[in-house]
Amino acid sequence: MNKLKYNTFLSVAVALFIFSMLTFNSCATTEDPANPCDEITCLNGGEKIMRSSAVCECTCSGGFSGDKCQFEPADCTGVECPEGKEPNPGKDCLCE
């Protein structure tokens, strides 16, 4: 009787394995993984830069800021900075 139970268990295990291979591998693809830079849009002249295979960021120009360069530069008129530093409109007029 033990041999019959073992053979039945083995048959069920093999059937489940074959079923899982057919079911879960049917969605497998050989295409390249999605490019994270396809998912974002940089605004106001910002450029997409790949930081790693999974991270894409916008680099902003013209004083724009934000993760998509969506924020306009600040008006730094009247901001006084220590000697040798200038207010950065892309960083809320932080003296750099």
C-alpha positions in Angstrom: 0.0 0.0 0.0 2.8 2.4 0.7 4.2 1.9 -2.8 0.8 2.7 -4.3 0.6 5.9 -2.2 4.1 6.9 -3.2 3.4 6.3 -6.9 0.2 8.3 -6.7 2.0 11.1 -4.9 4.8 11.1 -7.5 2.3 11.1 -10.4 0.4 14.1 -8.9 3.7 16.0 -8.3 4.8 15.4 -11.9 1.5 16.5 -13.2 1.5 19.7 -11.1 5.1 20.5 -12.2 4.2 20.1 -15.9 1.0 22.2 -15.4 2.9 25.0 -13.7 5.6 25.0 -16.4 3.0 25.3 -19.1 0.9 27.9 -17.2 3.6 30.2 -15.8 6.0 30.2 -18.7 3.4 31.0 -21.3 3.8 34.7 -20.4 7.6 34.6 -20.7 9.1 37.0 -23.2 12.5 37.3 -24.8 12.1 41.1 -25.3 14.4 43.5 -23.5 13.1 44.8 -20.2 11.3 48.1 -20.3 13.5 51.2 -20.6 12.7 53.4 -17.6 13.3 56.5 -19.7 10.3 55.6 -21.9 8.1 56.2 -18.8 9.0 59.8 -18.1 8.7 63.1 -20.0 11.1 65.9 -19.1 9.7 69.4 -19.5 11.1 72.8 -20.4 14.2 71.5 -22.2 15.2 69.0 -19.6 17.1 65.9 -20.8 16.6 62.3 -19.8 19.7 60.7 -18.2 20.0 57.0 -17.4 21.4 56.6 -13.8 21.3 52.8 -13.9 19.4 50.1 -15.7 16.3 50.8 -13.6 16.6 54.6 -13.0 16.1 57.4 -15.4 16.1 61.1 -14.3 15.6 64.5 -15.9 18.5 67.0 -15.8 17.1 70.5 -15.9 18.5 73.6 -17.6 17.7 77.3 -17.6 17.0 77.3 -13.9 14.1 74.9 -14.1 13.8 72.3 -11.3 11.7 69.4 -10.1 11.8 65.7 -11.0 10.4 66.5 -14.5 11.8 70.1 -14.7 8.3 71.4 -14.1 9.1 74.3 -11.8 10.0 77.6 -13.2 13.1 79.4 -11.9 12.7 81.6 -8.9 13.2 85.4 -9.3 16.3 86.0 -7.3 16.2 89.8 -7.7 17.4 91.4 -4.5 18.9 88.2 -3.0 22.3 88.9 -1.5 24.9 86.2 -1.3 28.3 86.1 0.4 31.2 87.2 -1.8 32.0 84.7 -4.6 28.6 83.1 -4.5 25.5 83.6 -6.7 21.8 82.9 -6.1 20.7 79.8 -8.0 17.2 80.3 -9.4 16.8 76.6 -9.8 17.2 76.0 -6.1 15.0 78.7 -4.6 17.8 81.3 -4.9 20.1 79.3 -2.6 23.6 80.9 -2.7 26.1 78.6 -4.3 
